[in-house]
């Protein structure tokens, strides 16, 4: 247990230095714990996932404030709890229908491929697109913006009207899920 805790502290310290692999490692280690906690509070997969993304975005934004005398998981759960409370208060105050928002969030653009896209599709892109379509729509969109439209994080944040930290976490999560889909198809 002491070795595991020491390893997590090393990863956190690397993340404090801006190491992207450390962020990915922390996301992979604690995603399920934070998601489970939020799902137990919301009983809604989409809301729990959105709050989990926001939790990691906020944690990574403020990682330099993490105190090593505490458990990292406890710190994340505390952040997620506060975000859930804020979300609950916000929803209570809103007058716009949640159903209307959900419908808008899942509209996916379906554009005709350009001649260049058709050439690439002939070279195995069709299989990659098949795998991408297995992702949830918001992950499809983030993959599309980053890798097919080649947008920067800043451009994506502006396009999606979200903080850049959310964009980074969503992209990390989307890439991890896509890798799992590809690995499972090769098994």
PEZIPE-V468157 format. One record per residue. RES is the residue in one letter. BURIAL is # if it has 9 or more other C-alpha atoms within 8 Angstrom, else .. Layout:
BEGIN
RES_BURIAL ; RES_BURIAL
END
This chain:
BEGIN
X_. ; X_. ; X_. ; X_. ; X_. ; X_. ; X_. ; X_. ; X_# ; X_. ; X_# ; X_# ; X_. ; X_# ; X_# ; X_# ; X_. ; X_. ; X_# ; X_. ; X_. ; X_# ; X_# ; X_# ; X_# ; X_# ; X_# ; X_. ; X_. ; X_# ; X_# ; X_. ; X_. ; X_# ; X_# ; X_. ; X_# ; X_# ; X_# ; X_. ; X_. ; X_# ; X_. ; X_. ; X_. ; X_. ; X_# ; X_# ; X_# ; X_. ; X_# ; X_# ; X_# ; X_# ; X_# ; X_# ; X_# ; X_# ; X_# ; X_# ; X_. ; X_. ; X_# ; X_. ; X_. ; X_. ; X_. ; X_. ; X_. ; X_. ; X_. ; X_. ; X_# ; X_. ; X_# ; X_# ; X_# ; X_. ; X_# ; X_# ; X_# ; X_. ; X_# ; X_# ; X_. ; X_. ; X_. ; X_. ; X_. ; X_. ; X_. ; X_. ; X_. ; X_. ; X_. ; X_. ; X_. ; X_. ; X_. ; X_. ; X_# ; X_. ; X_. ; X_. ; X_. ; X_. ; X_. ; X_. ; X_. ; X_. ; X_. ; X_. ; X_. ; X_. ; X_. ; X_. ; X_. ; X_# ; X_. ; X_# ; X_# ; X_. ; X_. ; X_. ; X_# ; X_# ; X_. ; X_. ; X_. ; X_. ; X_# ; X_# ; X_# ; X_. ; X_# ; X_. ; X_# ; X_. ; X_# ; X_# ; X_# ; X_# ; X_# ; X_# ; X_# ; X_# ; X_. ; X_. ; X_. ; X_. ; X_# ; X_. ; X_# ; X_. ; X_. ; X_# ; X_# ; X_. ; X_. ; X_. ; X_. ; X_. ; X_. ; X_# ; X_# ; X_# ; X_# ; X_# ; X_# ; X_# ; X_# ; X_# ; X_# ; X_# ; X_# ; X_. ; X_# ; X_# ; X_. ; X_. ; X_# ; X_# ; X_. ; X_. ; X_. ; X_. ; X_.
END
